Amino acid sequence: MRISLDTKTRYFEVTVWPHVRSAYNFARWLVRNNHDAEDVVQEAFLKAFKSIESFRGGDARAWVLSIVRNTALNFLARRKPDERGEWTAEDNEPADRLPNPEREILQHARREEVRRALARLEPEFRDVIVLREIEDLSYKEIAAVLDIPIGTVMSRLSRARQRLLMELKPIHEVRYDLP
């Protein structure tokens, strides 16, 4: 039985649309560019809308993020080998409205430091840490998005955290050469 377009649209708006910010944030980490992330999310949400009838309930966020991930991976596969996704100044988040300019500079520097360290992680580690720490998905939801067992999520997350700490550690080590 076919459902009406109005019913399909309302269901999509209530079920899937609330997750557009998470979808965009995740796409941004996958493709490393604001404009490409917008394209990926637009394509993913179009796919989600077309296939909303196949959604059987459950966690809509995990369902749409898995569509975003697959769309992003297809997007990246279509890129030329010499195209590298890198963060640019325009990809940065808007500055916080903090009253203390010094604090604002320090927070911005910390965010950039973590962003660069995350960007250096291998995709399988970056994906799990972004989904867990930034998007606050449960292990079960991450397993659904990435289509991997929960045990794999836990081990990748552990390794991702260790590698992230190793990426950040050299920046904070201060060495003094004594005569």
C-alpha positions as CSV (number, residue, x, y, z in Angstrom):
1,M,0.0,0.0,0.0
2,R,1.3,3.4,-1.0
3,I,1.1,6.3,1.5
4,S,0.3,9.8,0.4
5,L,3.0,12.3,-0.2
6,D,1.7,14.5,2.6
7,T,1.8,11.6,5.1
8,K,5.3,10.7,3.9
9,T,6.5,14.3,4.2
10,R,5.1,14.7,7.7
11,Y,6.6,11.4,8.8
12,F,10.0,12.4,7.4
13,E,9.8,15.9,9.0
14,V,9.1,14.4,12.4
15,T,11.3,11.3,12.3
16,V,14.4,12.3,10.2
17,W,14.6,16.0,9.9
18,P,15.5,16.7,13.6
19,H,18.8,14.9,12.9
20,V,20.0,17.3,10.2
21,R,22.5,19.0,12.4
22,S,24.1,15.7,13.5
23,A,24.1,14.6,9.8
24,Y,25.9,17.8,8.8
25,N,28.5,17.6,11.6
26,F,29.2,14.0,10.8
27,A,29.5,14.7,7.0
28,R,31.8,17.6,7.8
29,W,34.2,15.2,9.6
30,L,34.0,12.7,6.8
31,V,34.5,15.0,3.8
32,R,36.4,17.7,5.7
33,N,34.8,20.6,3.9
34,N,31.7,22.7,4.6
35,H,30.4,22.9,1.1
36,D,31.0,19.2,0.3
37,A,29.3,18.3,3.6
38,E,26.2,20.3,2.6
39,D,26.1,18.4,-0.7
40,V,26.5,15.1,1.0
41,V,23.7,15.8,3.5
42,Q,21.4,17.1,0.8
43,E,22.0,13.9,-1.2
44,A,21.6,11.7,1.9
45,F,18.4,13.3,3.0
46,L,17.0,13.0,-0.5
47,K,17.9,9.2,-0.4
48,A,16.3,9.0,3.1
49,F,13.1,10.7,1.9
50,K,12.8,8.4,-1.1
51,S,13.3,5.3,1.1
52,I,11.4,6.5,4.2
53,E,8.9,3.7,3.6
54,S,11.6,1.1,4.2
55,F,12.4,2.6,7.6
56,R,10.9,0.2,10.1
57,G,11.1,2.4,13.2
58,G,13.8,2.3,15.8
59,D,16.6,4.8,15.9
60,A,16.1,7.3,13.1
61,R,19.3,9.1,13.9
62,A,21.4,6.0,13.5
63,W,19.5,5.2,10.3
64,V,20.1,8.6,8.7
65,L,23.7,8.8,9.9
66,S,24.4,5.5,8.1
67,I,22.9,6.9,5.0
68,V,25.1,10.0,5.4
69,R,28.2,7.9,5.9
70,N,27.5,5.8,2.8
71,T,26.8,8.9,0.8
72,A,30.0,10.5,2.0
73,L,32.1,7.4,1.2
74,N,30.6,7.3,-2.3
75,F,31.3,11.0,-2.6
76,L,35.0,10.6,-1.5
77,A,35.4,7.6,-3.9
78,R,34.3,9.8,-6.8
79,R,37.0,12.4,-6.0
80,K,40.2,12.5,-7.9
81,P,43.2,11.0,-6.1
82,D,45.0,14.4,-5.9
83,E,42.0,16.2,-4.2
84,R,42.7,16.4,-0.5
85,G,40.0,17.4,1.9
86,E,41.5,19.9,4.3
87,W,40.0,22.3,6.8
88,T,40.2,25.9,5.6
89,A,39.6,29.1,7.5
90,E,36.1,29.3,6.2
91,D,35.3,25.9,7.6
92,N,35.9,27.0,11.2
93,E,33.0,27.3,13.6
94,P,31.8,30.8,14.3
95,A,33.7,32.4,17.1
96,D,32.1,32.2,20.5
97,R,30.7,35.4,22.0
98,L,33.0,35.5,25.1
99,P,33.6,38.7,27.0
100,N,37.3,37.9,27.4
101,P,39.3,38.1,24.2
102,E,42.2,36.3,25.6
103,R,40.0,33.3,26.7
104,E,38.4,33.3,23.2
105,I,41.8,33.1,21.5
106,L,42.9,30.2,23.8
107,Q,39.6,28.3,23.3
108,H,39.9,28.8,19.5
109,A,43.5,27.5,19.6
110,R,42.4,24.4,21.6
111,R,39.6,23.7,19.2
112,E,41.9,24.0,16.2
113,E,44.5,21.8,17.9
114,V,41.9,19.0,18.6
115,R,40.4,19.4,15.1
116,R,43.8,19.0,13.4
117,A,44.6,16.0,15.6
118,L,41.2,14.4,14.8
119,A,41.8,15.0,11.1
120,R,45.1,13.1,11.3
121,L,43.5,10.0,12.6
122,E,42.7,7.1,10.2
123,P,39.0,7.3,9.1
124,E,37.9,4.2,11.0
125,F,39.2,5.8,14.2
126,R,38.0,9.3,13.4
127,D,34.5,8.0,12.6
128,V,34.0,6.3,16.0
129,I,35.4,9.1,18.1
130,V,33.3,11.8,16.2
131,L,30.1,9.7,16.6
132,R,30.7,9.0,20.3
133,E,32.3,12.2,21.6
134,I,30.9,14.9,19.3
135,E,27.5,13.4,18.3
136,D,27.1,11.5,21.6
137,L,25.8,8.3,20.0
138,S,25.7,5.1,22.1
139,Y,27.9,2.1,21.2
140,K,24.8,0.4,19.8
141,E,24.0,3.4,17.6
142,I,27.6,3.7,16.3
143,A,27.6,0.0,15.5
144,A,24.4,0.5,13.5
145,V,25.8,3.6,11.6
146,L,29.1,1.9,10.8
147,D,27.6,-1.6,10.3
148,I,30.2,-3.2,12.6
149,P,29.8,-5.2,15.9
150,I,29.7,-3.4,19.2
151,G,32.9,-5.1,20.3
152,T,34.6,-3.5,17.3
153,V,33.2,-0.1,18.2
154,M,34.6,-0.4,21.7
155,S,38.1,-1.5,20.5
156,R,38.2,1.2,17.8
157,L,37.1,3.9,20.3
158,S,39.7,2.8,22.8
159,R,42.4,2.9,20.1
160,A,41.0,6.2,18.7
161,R,41.3,7.9,22.1
162,Q,44.8,6.6,22.6
163,R,45.9,7.8,19.2
164,L,44.2,11.2,19.7
165,L,46.1,11.6,23.0
166,M,49.3,10.7,21.2
167,E,48.6,13.2,18.5
168,L,48.0,15.9,21.1
169,K,50.8,14.9,23.5
170,P,53.8,16.2,21.5
171,I,52.2,19.6,21.3
172,H,52.2,20.0,25.0
173,E,55.5,18.5,25.8
174,V,58.1,21.1,26.7
175,R,61.7,20.1,26.4
176,Y,64.5,22.0,28.1
177,D,68.0,21.5,26.8
178,L,70.3,21.9,29.8
179,P,73.9,22.7,29.3
